[in-house]
Amino acid sequence: NYQLAVSCFACLDFMTTWFNLFSLIARDVLGFFGLILLIGPICGMIGANRLSRNIVAVYLFFCMAKLAWQVFLAIFLSFRYFWWFLWLLFVAVVQFWITKIVATFWLALGKLESGRRKQLANYSEPPAQMVYW
């Protein structure tokens, strides 16, 4: 279920962005840009919950921006701090994976009609009925 996966990955993305925002080295480099990147995971959670393709597209844009930023930081810091380079490279790989999942979800939402998306967003399972035979 991509809806649940995107919600979970948006939470993971929010936590990694928050961690990078307050890390020692990235604090000097990331600054205000890190706060702006927190908008993406929030849109991801809302878009996945509502099955809104436009809001998921905003999250996809922020995922790509964060991925580019992580790669830039990994290259920029590779000359100074080798261990930070490895950490940021790992975070970039995780961000690439999250971006791939979000892009797949966005494409899947594009294949659904608007009415069907609304129907799926409002779907609730009927309570199970116990039958004794």
Phi and psi in degrees as a GROMACS rama.xvg file:
@    title "Ramachandran Plot"
@    xaxis  label "Phi"
@    yaxis  label "Psi"
@TYPE xy
-68.2721  -28.14  TYR-2
-61.8558  -47.3063  GLN-3
-68.1871  -39.4278  LEU-4
-63.454  -43.6613  ALA-5
-66.7129  -36.9822  VAL-6
-62.9723  -44.4109  SER-7
-66.6155  -42.51  CYS-8
-69.4409  -29.3569  PHE-9
-66.4153  -38.2697  ALA-10
-64.9454  -43.6974  CYS-11
-62.9336  -41.8434  LEU-12
-64.1897  -39.664  ASP-13
-61.5017  -43.6105  PHE-14
-67.3079  -41.5853  MET-15
-68.6195  -35.8624  THR-16
-66.3397  -41.4204  THR-17
-64.036  -40.9341  TRP-18
-64.3388  -44.7393  PHE-19
-64.2677  -33.0999  ASN-20
-63.3454  -35.7369  LEU-21
-105.799  9.15882  PHE-22
-73.2821  158.567  SER-23
-64.5163  -47.3986  LEU-24
-79.431  -42.2536  ILE-25
-69.1135  -20.4311  ALA-26
-60.0842  -39.5518  ARG-27
-72.1625  -36.1811  ASP-28
-89.5454  -42.2872  VAL-29
-75.2749  -56.5791  LEU-30
53.5611  -130.846  GLY-31
-66.4133  -28.8978  PHE-32
-60.5517  -33.402  PHE-33
-65.592  -37.3489  GLY-34
-65.8058  -37.837  LEU-35
-65.3335  -36.3809  ILE-36
-67.2699  -17.7557  LEU-37
-71.4277  -17.5156  LEU-38
-64.513  -36.3303  ILE-39
-58.4688  -55.5221  GLY-40
-61.6721  -31.6774  PRO-41
-65.1095  -42.8742  ILE-42
-63.6451  -35.0338  CYS-43
-63.882  -42.7326  GLY-44
-65.9594  -43.0848  MET-45
-68.4626  -45.0315  ILE-46
-64.5451  -38.2118  GLY-47
-69.0802  -36.7379  ALA-48
-68.5653  -39.8983  ASN-49
-91.7248  -6.4361  ARG-50
56.0999  41.9259  LEU-51
-94.6074  116.394  SER-52
-66.9207  -35.2263  ARG-53
-67.062  -42.7338  ASN-54
-69.4894  -36.4958  ILE-55
-65.9941  -33.6177  VAL-56
-64.0864  -37.6738  ALA-57
-62.8647  -44.1842  VAL-58
-63.4198  -39.398  TYR-59
-62.4846  -41.7719  LEU-60
-60.357  -45.0221  PHE-61
-67.5711  -33.1039  PHE-62
-63.373  -42.9538  CYS-63
-67.4068  -38.0451  MET-64
-65.6979  -41.5486  ALA-65
-67.7379  -37.3509  LYS-66
-62.1298  -45.5954  LEU-67
-62.9325  -39.4297  ALA-68
-65.4607  -41.3142  TRP-69
-64.9645  -40.4467  GLN-70
-65.9855  -42.2229  VAL-71
-60.4294  -46.1641  PHE-72
-63.2955  -39.8674  LEU-73
-63.5275  -41.2934  ALA-74
-71.2896  -42.5137  ILE-75
-64.6194  -40.6802  PHE-76
-89.2018  -5.26386  LEU-77
-66.2538  -25.7387  SER-78
-80.1215  -22.3737  PHE-79
-102.001  -49.4631  ARG-80
-128.426  107.023  TYR-81
-66.6986  -41.0303  PHE-82
-69.2738  -35.2156  TRP-83
-66.4681  -34.8295  TRP-84
-60.4293  -45.5548  PHE-85
-64.5692  -41.4019  LEU-86
-63.5932  -47.4887  TRP-87
-67.9147  -30.8004  LEU-88
-66.7394  -41.6418  LEU-89
-61.9696  -44.6245  PHE-90
-64.234  -35.9987  VAL-91
-65.7777  -38.0356  ALA-92
-66.1594  -42.279  VAL-93
-63.6992  -41.0766  VAL-94
-65.2547  -36.4177  GLN-95
-62.0639  -42.091  PHE-96
-63.5576  -44.3417  TRP-97
-62.6351  -42.8576  ILE-98
-62.078  -38.7393  THR-99
-64.4696  -42.9731  LYS-100
-64.1248  -44.2304  ILE-101
-64.7365  -40.6276  VAL-102
-64.493  -39.9903  ALA-103
-64.1245  -41.9019  THR-104
-63.9778  -42.2468  PHE-105
-62.8402  -41.9351  TRP-106
-65.9369  -38.9266  LEU-107
-65.518  -38.579  ALA-108
-64.6652  -31.0432  LEU-109
-68.8228  -24.2705  GLY-110
-82.2564  -14.3328  LYS-111
-91.031  146.411  LEU-112
-75.1367  157.398  GLU-113
-60.5877  -41.972  SER-114
-63.9338  -39.469  GLY-115
-67.2123  -37.3233  ARG-116
-62.9653  -42.7314  ARG-117
-64.2793  -38.4164  LYS-118
-65.0849  -42.8425  GLN-119
-68.9404  -34.8567  LEU-120
-67.4402  -31.0163  ALA-121
-95.7266  6.15333  ASN-122
-70.5809  134.971  TYR-123
-138.778  137.298  SER-124
-72.9027  139.077  GLU-125
-69.7579  151.09  PRO-126
-63.2252  144.546  PRO-127
-69.0374  142.002  ALA-128
-111.671  122.787  GLN-129
-78.4433  131.066  MET-130
-124.555  125.997  VAL-131
-108.856  119.834  TYR-132
